[in-house]
Amino acid sequence: MLYLSQSVTGGGGGSVGSNIGILNGGAGGNAVSNFTYADTQASSLQYNDHSVGETGGGALYTWGGANGASGGNATTNVNLTGTGILRSSIQMNAGAGGGGPQEIHPFNGNGGNGGIASGSNIVSTVGANLATADITSVGGGGGYTNGAGMSAGNGGTATGFASASSGSGAVSATLRAVGGSGGHGNYGANGGSGADVSVTNGVSGSTTGTLTLQQSIQGGDGGPADTGIGGFGGKAVSILNQTSSRAGTVSTQSTAMGGNGGGSGGTLMTGTSQAGGTANATNSFTLTGTGGGNLSVSSSATGGAGGFGGGFFSDGFGNGAAGATASATSFASNVGYAYASAAAHG
């Protein structure tokens, strides 16, 4: 068995302090990992990759005011071909935004936004060999801040594409994309919004054997606030709409989960909570081949919970927010057995 791995991390952004005017921290460094490899000898190849964007520079104790900087992006692109079993797993974690000023002064600043995570994982082999391609993509969280009128950073979005192919072997492609959470708003500042995440056909596969496709999308949670306004929960949209004339047995799953809304109200404090993010999952697959295999199609959507109210100790006076709506739709078409299911939870 041949085992290969690669890891890339960006540099952290520099912090800033100012007594003369509002300045900005340094942006977190981006992480970019690219890997292309064609193998002709290994009977089995496993590849792992991890890219990490770094945190943006924050604001130090300052009278002049300063803004936190954006987190670094994380990007990975992999393309593997071989003549044996191929497994490839990649993960991207974008950097968090830098925090705002650590004290309350006449001039404050905002938190930085989280970085963006994206990438692709493409795997192709021949014969009856197995092929799997997995992606986990996580957006960076927003930076916190302090002080009335200021806003914490918003979460960064996430996306990706996973594809696997084989002659007749089992094939699996999986994508999990998670939006970054909004930053915390303290001492009257507003919480940041969770990132919206929307992916259409983020997975694909080709084989005359068994094909499994899974796509899971999650919006970021909204950041809480004490006496300010909490951040919105991120929306989640997962859409699969595909056709195959080759595959034998097929199983596909599309999942969407909205982010939770930002809560409000610290101890004996009030604030405004925000609603959770909506969720929409669609899954449609048409199998036109005559291999006689089964087709199973499912979708699931869960709306984000509304932000809490009244404080962590239930003695504040903020009101909780409403939960979000969810919708799920599935369609399956096959010359043989076909099964479709859909579930939505608001």
C-alpha positions as CSV (number, residue, x, y, z in Angstrom):
1,M,0.0,0.0,0.0
2,L,1.2,3.5,-0.9
3,Y,0.4,6.3,1.6
4,L,0.8,10.0,0.7
5,S,-0.1,13.1,2.6
6,Q,0.3,16.9,2.4
7,S,-0.4,19.7,4.9
8,V,-0.4,23.4,4.3
9,T,-0.9,26.2,6.9
10,G,-1.0,30.0,6.3
11,G,0.6,32.5,8.6
12,G,-1.2,34.4,11.3
13,G,-2.2,38.0,10.7
14,G,-0.5,40.7,12.8
15,S,-2.4,42.4,15.6
16,V,-2.7,46.2,15.8
17,G,-3.0,48.8,18.5
18,S,-3.6,52.5,17.9
19,N,-3.9,55.7,20.0
20,I,-4.1,58.1,17.0
21,G,-6.8,56.6,14.7
22,I,-8.7,53.5,13.6
23,L,-6.3,51.0,12.0
24,N,-6.7,47.4,10.8
25,G,-5.0,44.1,11.8
26,G,-3.2,42.1,9.2
27,A,-5.2,39.5,7.3
28,G,-4.6,35.9,8.1
29,G,-2.5,34.0,5.6
30,N,-4.2,31.8,2.9
31,A,-3.4,28.1,2.6
32,V,-3.4,26.6,-0.9
33,S,-2.6,22.9,-1.4
34,N,-2.5,21.5,-5.0
35,F,-1.7,17.8,-5.6
36,T,-1.8,15.9,-8.9
37,Y,-0.5,12.3,-9.1
38,A,-0.8,9.5,-11.6
39,D,0.1,6.1,-10.1
40,T,0.8,3.0,-12.2
41,Q,2.2,0.5,-9.7
42,A,0.5,0.6,-6.3
43,S,-2.3,-2.0,-5.6
44,S,-3.7,0.5,-3.1
45,L,-3.2,4.2,-2.6
46,Q,-4.3,6.4,0.3
47,Y,-4.0,10.2,0.1
48,N,-4.7,12.7,2.9
49,D,-4.6,16.5,2.6
50,H,-5.2,19.2,5.2
51,S,-5.1,23.0,4.5
52,V,-5.5,25.5,7.2
53,G,-6.0,29.3,6.8
54,E,-4.8,31.3,9.7
55,T,-6.5,33.7,12.1
56,G,-6.7,37.4,11.1
57,G,-4.9,39.9,13.3
58,G,-6.9,41.3,16.2
59,A,-7.0,44.6,17.9
60,L,-5.0,45.1,21.1
61,Y,-5.8,47.4,24.0
62,T,-6.2,50.7,22.3
63,W,-7.7,54.2,22.6
64,G,-7.6,55.0,18.9
65,G,-9.8,52.1,17.8
66,A,-8.9,49.2,15.6
67,N,-10.6,46.5,13.4
68,G,-9.9,42.8,13.4
69,A,-8.8,41.5,10.1
70,S,-10.3,38.7,8.0
71,G,-9.2,35.1,8.4
72,G,-7.2,33.3,5.7
73,N,-8.8,31.2,3.1
74,A,-8.2,27.4,2.8
75,T,-8.1,25.9,-0.7
76,T,-7.2,22.3,-1.8
77,N,-7.3,20.8,-5.2
78,V,-6.5,17.1,-5.7
79,N,-6.5,15.0,-8.9
80,L,-5.5,11.3,-8.5
81,T,-5.4,8.5,-11.1
82,G,-4.3,5.0,-10.7
83,T,-4.6,1.3,-11.6
84,G,-5.5,0.0,-8.1
85,I,-7.6,0.9,-5.1
86,L,-7.8,4.7,-4.6
87,R,-8.8,6.5,-1.5
88,S,-8.5,10.3,-1.1
89,S,-9.6,12.4,1.9
90,I,-9.1,16.2,2.1
91,Q,-10.0,18.8,4.6
92,M,-10.0,22.6,4.5
93,N,-10.3,24.8,7.6
94,A,-10.4,28.5,6.9
95,G,-9.1,30.9,9.4
96,A,-11.1,32.9,12.0
97,G,-11.5,36.6,11.8
98,G,-9.5,38.7,14.2
99,G,-11.2,40.1,17.3
100,G,-12.1,43.7,17.8
101,P,-10.7,45.9,20.7
102,Q,-10.4,44.1,24.0
103,E,-11.6,47.1,26.0
104,I,-14.4,49.6,25.6
105,H,-13.1,53.0,24.5
106,P,-14.6,56.1,22.7
107,F,-13.3,54.6,19.4
108,N,-13.8,50.9,19.0
109,G,-13.8,48.6,16.0
110,N,-15.4,45.6,14.3
111,G,-14.4,42.0,14.3
112,G,-13.0,40.5,11.2
113,N,-14.8,38.1,8.9
114,G,-14.0,34.4,8.7
115,G,-12.1,33.0,5.7
116,I,-13.6,30.9,2.9
117,A,-13.0,27.1,2.5
118,S,-13.1,25.5,-0.9
119,G,-11.6,22.7,-3.0
120,S,-12.0,19.7,-5.2
121,N,-11.1,16.0,-4.8
122,I,-11.1,14.0,-8.1
123,V,-10.2,10.3,-8.1
124,S,-10.2,7.8,-11.0
125,T,-9.2,4.2,-11.3
126,V,-9.8,1.2,-13.6
127,G,-11.2,-2.3,-13.5
128,A,-13.0,-3.6,-10.4
129,N,-11.0,-1.4,-8.0
130,L,-12.7,0.7,-5.3
131,A,-12.5,4.5,-5.5
132,T,-13.5,7.0,-2.8
133,A,-13.3,10.8,-2.7
134,D,-14.1,12.7,0.5
135,I,-14.1,16.4,1.3
136,T,-14.7,18.3,4.6
137,S,-14.8,22.1,4.0
138,V,-15.2,24.4,7.0
139,G,-15.5,28.2,6.8
140,G,-13.8,30.4,9.4
141,G,-15.6,31.9,12.3
142,G,-16.1,35.7,12.7
143,G,-14.1,37.6,15.2
144,Y,-15.7,39.0,18.4
145,T,-15.9,42.6,19.3
146,N,-16.9,44.9,22.2
147,G,-18.9,48.1,22.5
148,A,-22.2,49.6,21.4
149,G,-22.6,50.3,17.7
150,M,-19.8,47.8,16.7
151,S,-20.4,44.5,14.9
152,A,-18.6,41.2,15.3
153,G,-17.3,39.5,12.1
154,N,-19.5,37.2,9.9
155,G,-18.6,33.6,9.3
156,G,-17.0,32.5,6.1
157,T,-18.7,30.2,3.6
158,A,-17.6,26.8,2.5
159,T,-17.9,24.7,-0.7
160,G,-16.3,21.8,-2.6
161,F,-16.6,19.2,-5.2
162,A,-15.8,15.4,-4.8
163,S,-15.8,13.0,-7.8
164,A,-14.8,9.3,-8.0
165,S,-14.9,6.9,-10.9
166,S,-14.0,3.2,-11.5
167,G,-14.6,0.7,-14.2
168,S,-16.8,-1.7,-12.2
169,G,-15.6,-1.2,-8.6
170,A,-17.6,0.4,-5.8
171,V,-17.5,4.2,-5.9
172,S,-18.2,6.7,-3.2
173,A,-18.1,10.5,-3.2
174,T,-18.8,12.5,-0.1
175,L,-18.9,16.3,0.6
176,R,-19.5,18.0,3.9
177,A,-19.5,21.8,3.8
178,V,-20.0,23.8,7.0
179,G,-20.3,27.6,7.2
180,G,-18.4,29.6,9.8
181,S,-20.1,30.9,12.9
182,G,-20.6,34.6,13.5
183,G,-18.5,36.3,16.1
184,H,-19.7,37.3,19.6
185,G,-20.9,40.8,20.3
186,N,-20.1,42.0,23.8
187,Y,-21.0,45.1,25.8
188,G,-23.7,46.3,23.3
189,A,-22.0,45.1,20.1
190,N,-24.0,43.1,17.6
191,G,-23.2,39.4,16.9
192,G,-21.9,38.4,13.5
193,S,-24.1,36.4,11.0
194,G,-23.4,32.7,10.4
195,A,-22.4,32.0,6.8
196,D,-24.9,30.9,4.2
197,V,-23.8,27.7,2.3
198,S,-25.3,26.6,-1.0
199,V,-24.0,23.7,-3.1
200,T,-25.4,22.2,-6.3
201,N,-24.1,18.8,-7.5
202,G,-21.0,18.9,-5.2
203,V,-20.5,15.1,-5.6
204,S,-20.4,12.8,-8.7
205,G,-19.4,9.3,-9.5
206,S,-19.2,6.8,-12.4
207,T,-19.1,3.0,-12.3
208,T,-21.0,-0.1,-13.5
209,G,-20.9,-1.3,-9.9
210,T,-22.2,0.3,-6.7
211,L,-22.4,4.1,-6.5
212,T,-22.8,6.1,-3.3
213,L,-23.1,9.9,-3.2
214,Q,-23.5,11.9,-0.1
215,Q,-23.8,15.7,0.2
216,S,-24.2,17.4,3.6
217,I,-24.5,21.2,3.8
218,Q,-24.7,23.2,7.1
219,G,-25.1,27.0,7.6
220,G,-23.1,28.7,10.2
221,D,-24.5,29.7,13.6
222,G,-25.2,33.3,14.3
223,G,-23.1,35.0,16.9
224,P,-24.7,35.9,20.3
225,A,-25.0,39.4,21.8
226,D,-25.7,40.6,25.3
227,T,-27.5,43.9,24.9
228,G,-27.0,44.2,21.1
229,I,-28.5,42.2,18.2
230,G,-27.6,38.5,17.7
231,G,-26.4,37.4,14.3
232,F,-28.6,35.5,11.8
233,G,-28.2,31.8,11.4
234,G,-26.8,30.9,8.0
235,K,-29.0,29.4,5.3
236,A,-28.3,25.9,4.0
237,V,-29.1,24.7,0.4
238,S,-28.2,21.2,-0.8
239,I,-29.2,20.3,-4.4
240,L,-28.4,17.0,-6.1
241,N,-29.8,16.5,-9.6
242,Q,-28.0,13.7,-11.6
243,T,-28.4,10.9,-14.2
244,S,-26.4,7.8,-14.8
245,S,-26.6,5.2,-17.5
246,R,-23.7,3.1,-16.1
247,A,-24.2,2.4,-12.4
248,G,-25.7,-0.8,-11.1
249,T,-26.9,-0.1,-7.5
250,V,-27.1,3.6,-6.5
251,S,-27.6,5.3,-3.1
252,T,-27.7,9.1,-2.9
253,Q,-28.3,11.4,0.0
254,S,-28.8,15.2,0.2
255,T,-28.8,16.9,3.6
256,A,-29.2,20.6,4.6
257,M,-29.1,22.1,8.1
258,G,-29.6,25.7,8.8
259,G,-27.5,27.5,11.3
260,N,-28.9,28.5,14.7
261,G,-29.7,32.1,15.3
262,G,-27.6,34.2,17.6
263,G,-29.0,34.5,21.2
264,S,-29.2,37.6,23.4
265,G,-29.3,38.7,27.0
266,G,-26.5,38.1,29.4
267,T,-27.1,38.1,33.1
268,L,-29.7,40.8,33.9
269,M,-29.3,42.2,30.3
270,T,-31.5,42.5,27.3
271,G,-31.0,42.2,23.6
272,T,-32.5,41.0,20.3
273,S,-32.2,37.4,19.3
274,Q,-32.2,36.4,15.6
275,A,-33.9,33.6,13.7
276,G,-32.2,30.4,12.6
277,G,-31.3,29.8,9.0
278,T,-33.6,28.1,6.6
279,A,-32.8,24.7,5.1
280,N,-33.6,23.3,1.6
281,A,-32.6,19.9,0.4
282,T,-33.4,18.5,-3.0
283,N,-32.3,15.1,-4.4
284,S,-33.2,13.8,-7.9
285,F,-31.6,10.8,-9.6
286,T,-32.4,9.0,-12.8
287,L,-30.9,5.6,-13.5
288,T,-31.3,4.8,-17.2
289,G,-29.1,1.7,-17.4
290,T,-30.4,-1.9,-17.6
291,G,-28.1,-3.3,-14.9
292,G,-31.0,-4.3,-12.7
293,G,-29.7,-2.6,-9.6
294,N,-31.6,-0.8,-6.9
295,L,-31.9,3.0,-6.6
296,S,-32.3,4.7,-3.3
297,V,-32.7,8.5,-3.0
298,S,-33.2,10.5,0.2
299,S,-33.2,14.1,1.3
300,S,-33.4,15.7,4.7
301,A,-33.7,19.4,5.8
302,T,-33.6,20.9,9.3
303,G,-34.1,24.5,9.9
304,G,-31.9,26.3,12.4
305,A,-33.1,27.0,16.0
306,G,-34.0,30.5,16.9
307,G,-31.6,32.3,19.2
308,F,-32.0,32.0,22.9
309,G,-33.3,34.9,25.0
310,G,-33.1,35.8,28.7
311,G,-29.4,35.1,29.2
312,F,-27.4,32.0,30.0
313,F,-28.8,32.0,33.6
314,S,-32.4,32.8,32.4
315,D,-32.6,36.0,34.3
316,G,-32.1,38.5,31.4
317,F,-35.0,40.0,29.6
318,G,-34.3,39.3,25.9
319,N,-36.9,37.2,24.0
320,G,-36.0,34.0,22.1
321,A,-36.3,34.1,18.3
322,A,-38.4,31.8,16.1
323,G,-36.9,28.6,14.5
324,A,-36.5,28.5,10.7
325,T,-38.5,26.7,8.0
326,A,-37.2,23.7,6.1
327,S,-38.1,21.9,2.9
328,A,-37.0,18.6,1.4
329,T,-37.8,17.0,-2.0
330,S,-36.7,13.6,-3.5
331,F,-37.3,12.0,-6.8
332,A,-36.1,8.6,-8.1
333,S,-36.5,7.0,-11.5
334,N,-35.2,3.5,-12.5
335,V,-36.1,0.7,-14.7
336,G,-35.9,-1.6,-11.6
337,Y,-36.5,-0.9,-8.0
338,A,-36.6,2.8,-6.9
339,Y,-37.1,4.3,-3.5
340,A,-37.3,8.0,-2.6
341,S,-37.8,9.6,0.8
342,A,-37.8,13.2,2.1
343,A,-37.9,14.6,5.6
344,A,-38.1,18.2,6.7
345,H,-37.9,19.6,10.3
346,G,-38.6,23.3,11.0
